[in-house]
Amino acid sequence: MKQRVVVYKKLPEHLNEQLRAEFDVTFFDRVNDGNRAAFLESLKSAHGIIGASLPITNEMLDAAPALKIASTVSVGVDNFDLDYFRQRGLMLAHTPGVLNESTADTIFSLILASARRIVELAEYVKAGNWKGSIGEAQFGVNVHGKTLGLIGMGRIGSAVARRAHHGFGMKILYNNTRPNPEAERELNATFVSKDELLAQADFVCLMLPLTPETERMFGAREFGLMKRSGIFINASRGRIVDEQAMIRALQDKTIHAAGLDVFEVEPLPADSPLLALPNVVALPHIGSATHETRLAMAELAVANLIAGLRDEKVPHLAV
């Protein structure tokens, strides 16, 4: 009898066919109020699940006694309780590596757009307000030669630092759970305390996973330590930041600007004060959203799932 797989994210058709060839598959392009009951029912006999952007609760998994592996089409695993997976002996696979460069591109685009007011001034032109030579009211700030502070120096952080160092001649400061000798050697990066980084950096870039330890770790105190000319960048997870404290810091000009790809609540509510602030660049969580990268992530997630169900070595296990 074929093992049962539940897919809860739309995958490319060639990957669907690959799964159908080996497993009994139930497909959900996405889970919503209309199909949630059917999704929960399908979990009861599932041996493997694959998808993204949906919290998979312990209660859901308790009802899936045959489950062996969950494969998420993401590098982040904050939609799962890792301790539960360890205690139950389940595998949790994810997709690190293949999204490093595209996510770093997005982060650096936020740095540039926030510093040079790209979105604001593009809208200024579209609104017909460009009547003559621009003046100081439309000036931005330089990126080249400035100091970039990275809170977290993993694979994506290193990719951002490489762009900053080699492309823009930026000084690199970083804070991490442990020093990164490779970044120090190749990018002239300097390991500093978080407070020192906040005080010195022109751009503060949050590069951490969401865990119980990092949730809401960046708040009023941290914004208060930044330069008033400082620009805050977050493309990691919105819940690492106290969003209300960030809004106040932007409104009060405690910091100069922010470039954001992630938020406490996504999609960002239409009445969010962030949308009324001209010193905010807000993106709809597009970090890895290119055709090439999302395909590579889906292919890796399927490879992880198949290996786990075949009792073979899984390429990338988070647990």
Residue pairs with C-beta under 8 A, 6 or more apart in sequence:
2 22
2 23
2 24
3 23
3 24
3 47
3 48
3 309
4 23
4 24
4 25
4 26
4 42
4 45
4 46
4 47
4 48
4 66
5 19
5 23
5 24
5 25
5 26
5 46
5 47
5 48
5 49
5 50
5 305
5 309
6 25
6 26
6 28
6 39
6 42
6 43
6 46
6 48
6 49
6 50
6 51
7 16
7 19
7 25
7 26
7 27
7 28
7 49
7 50
7 51
8 28
8 30
8 31
8 39
8 49
8 50
8 51
8 54
9 28
9 29
9 30
9 50
9 51
9 52
9 53
9 54
9 73
10 29
10 30
11 19
11 50
11 73
11 298
11 302
12 295
12 298
15 298
15 299
15 302
16 25
16 27
18 302
18 306
19 25
19 302
19 305
19 306
22 306
22 309
23 47
23 48
23 309
26 42
26 46
28 35
28 38
28 39
28 42
28 51
30 53
30 54
31 39
31 51
31 54
40 60
40 63
43 49
43 60
43 61
43 63
43 64
43 67
44 63
44 64
44 65
45 64
45 66
46 64
46 66
46 67
47 66
47 67
47 68
47 69
47 309
48 67
48 68
48 69
48 70
48 71
48 305
48 308
48 309
49 56
49 64
49 67
49 69
49 70
49 71
50 70
50 71
50 72
50 73
50 301
50 302
50 305
51 72
51 73
52 72
52 73
52 74
52 79
53 74
53 79
54 79
55 79
56 70
56 79
56 80
57 81
58 81
58 84
61 67
61 84
61 88
61 90
67 90
68 90
68 91
68 308
68 309
69 90
69 91
69 92
69 93
69 304
69 305
69 308
69 309
69 314
70 80
70 85
70 90
70 91
70 92
70 93
71 93
71 94
71 301
71 302
71 304
71 305
71 308
72 79
72 80
72 92
72 93
72 94
72 95
72 301
73 95
73 297
73 298
73 301
74 94
74 95
74 297
75 94
75 95
75 96
75 99
76 94
76 209
76 210
76 237
77 92
77 94
77 209
77 318
77 319
78 209
78 210
78 211
78 237
80 92
82 92
82 318
82 319
84 90
85 91
85 92
85 319
86 319
90 319
91 308
91 314
91 317
91 319
92 317
92 318
92 319
93 301
93 304
93 305
93 308
93 314
93 315
93 316
93 317
93 318
94 301
94 304
94 316
94 317
94 318
95 296
95 297
95 300
95 301
95 304
95 316
96 155
96 316
97 155
97 300
97 316
98 293
98 296
98 297
98 300
99 156
99 287
99 288
99 293
99 296
99 297
100 155
100 156
100 159
101 159
101 293
102 287
102 288
102 289
102 290
102 292
102 293
103 156
103 159
103 235
103 287
103 288
104 156
104 159
104 160
104 162
104 163
106 235
106 261
106 283
106 286
106 287
106 288
106 289
107 156
107 160
107 205
107 233
107 235
107 261
107 287
108 160
108 163
108 164
110 233
110 235
110 259
110 260
110 261
110 281
110 283
111 143
111 148
111 164
111 203
111 205
111 231
111 233
111 259
112 118
112 143
113 119
113 259
113 281
114 231
114 233
114 257
114 258
114 259
114 279
114 281
115 140
115 141
115 142
115 143
115 203
115 231
115 257
116 140
116 141
116 143
117 138
117 140
118 281
119 281
120 278
121 138
124 130
124 138
141 202
141 229
141 231
141 256
143 168
143 170
143 203
144 168
144 169
144 170
145 168
145 169
145 170
146 168
146 170
146 171
146 202
146 203
147 170
147 171
147 172
147 173
147 200
147 201
147 202
147 203
148 160
148 161
148 164
148 170
148 171
148 172
148 173
148 201
148 202
148 203
148 205
149 173
149 174
149 175
149 197
149 198
149 200
149 201
149 203
149 204
149 205
150 157
150 160
150 161
150 172
150 173
150 174
150 175
150 189
150 197
150 205
150 207
151 174
151 175
151 194
151 197
151 204
151 205
151 206
151 207
151 208
151 218
152 174
152 175
152 176
152 206
152 207
152 208
152 236
153 161
153 174
153 175
153 176
153 180
153 183
153 189
153 207
154 176
154 207
156 207
157 174
157 176
157 205
157 207
158 180
158 182
158 183
158 187
160 205
160 207
161 172
161 174
161 183
161 187
161 189
162 186
162 187
164 170
164 172
165 172
165 187
165 188
165 189
166 187
171 188
171 190
172 183
172 187
172 188
172 189
172 190
173 189
173 190
173 192
173 196
173 197
173 200
173 201
174 180
174 183
174 189
174 190
174 191
174 192
174 197
175 191
175 192
175 193
175 194
175 197
176 191
179 191
180 189
180 191
183 189
184 190
184 191
192 200
194 222
195 225
197 204
198 204
198 222
198 225
198 226
198 230
199 225
199 226
199 227
201 226
201 227
201 230
202 227
202 229
202 230
202 231
203 230
203 231
203 233
204 226
204 230
204 231
204 232
204 233
205 233
205 234
206 218
206 232
206 233
206 234
206 235
206 236
206 240
206 241
207 236
208 214
208 217
208 236
208 237
208 240
209 236
209 237
210 236
210 237
210 239
210 240
214 237
214 240
215 239
215 240
216 239
216 240
216 241
216 242
217 240
218 240
218 241
218 242
218 246
219 241
219 242
219 245
220 242
220 245
220 248
220 249
223 232
223 245
223 246
223 249
223 254
223 255
224 249
224 254
226 232
226 249
226 254
226 255
227 255
227 256
228 253
228 254
228 255
228 256
229 256
230 255
230 256
231 255
231 256
231 257
231 258
231 259
232 246
232 249
232 255
232 257
232 258
232 259
233 258
233 259
233 260
234 240
234 241
234 258
234 259
234 260
234 261
234 262
235 259
235 260
235 261
235 262
235 287
236 262
237 262
238 260
238 262
238 263
238 264
238 265
238 266
239 264
241 264
243 263
243 264
243 274
246 258
247 273
247 274
247 277
248 254
249 255
250 257
250 258
250 274
250 277
250 279
250 280
251 273
251 277
256 279
257 279
257 280
257 281
258 279
258 280
258 281
259 280
259 281
259 283
260 274
260 280
260 281
260 282
260 283
261 283
261 284
261 285
261 286
261 287
262 285
262 287
263 272
263 274
263 282
263 285
266 284
266 285
267 284
268 274
268 275
268 282
268 284
274 280
274 282
275 282
288 294
288 297
300 315
300 316
303 315
304 314
304 315
304 316
304 317
307 313
307 314
307 315
308 314
